[in-house]
Amino acid sequence: MNIDWAHFTPWASLAGGILIGLAAAAFILMNGRVLGISGILGGLLPPRAGDAGWRIAFLLGVFSAPLLYGWLAPDGLLRAPRIDAGTGLLVAAGLLVGLGTRYGSGCTSGHGVCGLSRLSPRSLVATLCFMGAGFAVVYAVRHLL
Amino acid sequence: MQRIIEFLVGLLFGLGLLLSGMADPAKVLGFLDLFGSWDPSLAFVMAGAIAVGVFAFALAKRRTTSFFGDAMHLPKATQIDRRLVLGSLVFGAGWGLAGFCPGPALVSMASGEFKAAIFVAAMVVGMLMHGWAERLLARPAAAAR
């Protein structure tokens, strides 16, 4: 195994992870909700009366983050996302992610962060499955094809 | 008041994704490329988030309501079934193809990345397809009852 030291950002990643953890903590303790993006978004498709307001308020917060981050972050931590995939691959990947997260009842935030934090065996299995599939697909694309 | 908290939690979550590097697909793929030049940064994101989350969920489990008196919506499912495994594998495959999971895709779209918007549109279609499939499969079972 070769470590990619040039792109390794332990401190920024740890700090960002702590912010994500604080958001998940605030959500469960103040609102009684699990911070799972696929569930929050999927619950709006279609929106149901009385159950849409909190989802929309949360998503508006997520959408506002890049603007605030642009003001707050020092230059060294400002990175434009690097998206190498072409349109066809993005569409295929998006369909798989949409279908899979709804069928499996969660994604990186719901199963990975919240599920593991509440020591759920179900979320551990889900996390091992999606991480394993992610490792396998990247291996296949980069080293086999 | 609740809507403001939900907005701020979404904002904090989005800032965490940006600072951590999760919102940069090339970095995510660098993490998933275990057998190439591996960037372990995203393990630090999970570690940071779970280090905070584990305390919050331990506290949440001992409460029947949130700090503001709302019901605790903790997941009740415990079954490890085909849906969970298959769904998570499909999600992981999509994650590995483009490097986007749901939260970071929304953040990247909000930062003005057109390619992220393509992914999000496909993801929403995938989520809708899951809803249609569920209703289609539920119908014969309901009619038989």
Interface residues (C-beta under 8 A of the other chain):
Chain A: M1 N2 I3 D4 H7 F8 T9 P10 A12 S13 L14 A15 G16 G17 I18 L19 I20 G21 L22 A23 A24 A25 A26 F27 I28 L29 M30 N31 G32 R33 V34 L35 I37 S38 L41 G42 L45 G53 W54 A57 F58 L59 L60 G61 V62 F63 S64 A65 P66 L67 L68 Y69 L72 A73 L77 R79 A80 P81 R82 I83 D84 A85 T87 L89 L90 V91 A92 A93 G94 L95 L96 V97 G98 L99 G100 T101 R102 Y103 G104 S105 G106 C107 T108 S109 H111 G112 V113 C114 G115 L116 S117 R118 L119 S120 P121 R122 V125 A126 T127 C129 F130 M131 G132 A133 G134 F135 A136 V137 V138 Y139 V141 R142 H143
Chain B: Q2 R3 I4 I5 E6 F7 L8 V9 G10 L11 L12 F13 G14 L15 G16 L17 L18 L19 S20 G21 M22 A23 D24 P25 A26 K27 L29 G30 L32 D33 L34 F35 G36 S37 W38 D39 P40 S41 L42 F44 V45 M46 A47 G48 A49 I50 A51 V52 G53 V54 F55 A56 F57 L59 A60 K61 R63 T65 S66 F67 F68 D70 A71 M72 H73 L74 P75 A77 T78 Q79 I80 R83 L84 V85 L86 G87 S88 L89 V90 F91 G92 A93 G94 W95 G96 L97 A98 G99 F100 C101 P102 G103 P104 A105 L106 V107 S108 M109 A110 S111 G112 E113 K115 A116 I118 F119 V120 A121 A122 M123 V124 V125 G126 M127 L128 M129 H130 G131
